[in-house]
Amino acid sequence: MGTYSIDINADVGEGVGNEDQLLPLLSSCNIACGGHAGDIQLMNYVVNLAKINNVKIGAHPAYPDKKNFGRSVLKMSNNELYKSLRHQILLLSKIVNQNRAILNHVKPHGALYNLALIEKKTASIIVDVIKSLDESLLLYAPFESMLSKVAHDNGVQVIFEAFADRNYNDDLTLVSRQKQDALLTNKEAVLEHIKNIILNQKITTFSGKKISIRAQTFCIHGDTPNALEIIKYLHENLNSLGIQIE
């Protein structure tokens, strides 16, 4: 069996309050930067934790909508969305610089992320914001998504992301959180999910089909009730499969 390296990321700074337990188990993190959650004090706290634990730091911008936690599409002009996303990332970037750390990547949140996977206009705004700030920033985006294609066409490097704790539809979109089995909370099922993607480049969808996929980073949602248990289980079992977290 060969040896594979993967990244484990989580969305943090969203008010769950488990960062001190979560960060030591991650290799990268996505910090909410004031759109759907987070403020300067919390961003500073999480950036410091990430630096102490040698965890790669990413910006997690969203629609500016704390009321709905960024999970609803906001009606905004292209210019309004561009300015909001740029402001959010710049705010975190300033805090990162003050702490003498490095901003590694950008990963959009919630409804913004989901819309950018299928709509070129939204994907292009996100990519334009990244290019206006720092073309060396990486973008976490799913395989074969509109967002990853637009980024590639514009010279922004993509790290393919998959969700370790979510079920997928046949078109590689996520099963809606409104449905009962949207989340994978069984740690054994999460391990099997990751193993199939890494070793076989396949994912078993909610309907039972096996679809081709690639991923280099896997997201565990920090607000999944047993997120810590899942990540600890992955650390205990991935290495025996020849898969290293780094």
Secondary structure, 3 states (H helix, E strand, C coil): CCCEEEEEEEEECCCCCCHHHHHHHCCEEEEECCCCCCCHHHHHHHHHHHHHCCCEEEEECCCCCCCCCCCCCCCCCHHHHHHHHHHHHHHHHHHHHHCCCCEEEECCCHHHHHHHCCCHHHHHHHHHHHHHHCCCCEEEECCCCHHHHHHHHCCCCEEEEEECCECECCCCCECCCCCCCCECCCHHHHHHHHHHHHHHCEEECCCCCEEECCCCEEECCCCCCCHHHHHHHHHHHCHHHCEEEC
